[in-house]
Amino acid sequence: MERVRIFELLLAFGGTLTSRQIVDYLNTSGTTAKRTMAEFKTIGIVNIETEPSEHGEPQKRMTLDNKFGWFLSEEFEDLKSAYRKNFTPLLPEDNIQNCIADNELVGGIFLTVLAT
């Protein structure tokens, strides 16, 4: 899930994103940001550069590889929007806060029960 959120943020920023932006916008740790950036680099969808920072530790900047520029196209945005319109989650978004986790992991998925 973290990778999806970071990839969507990368697209929202036009294909270039720093580790600091990931931390700030997604309220995640620097370790998670840099790990996910390294995963993206490993699978070949981004290039990563290190740049100096005014606040100590150098920042990582990832840029979407040119081979994947289609993700920045209007065509992809239209497909994504159409998918989201037709996607029905198992639990409506406004009810997610009203769910109780059983605290049992079954088949790798936490079971949730609607609070009654």
Helices and strands as residue ranges (DSSP letters): H 2-12, E 16-18, H 19-26, H 30-42, E 46-53, E 56-64, G 66-72, H 74-86, G 93-98, E 99-106, E 109-114
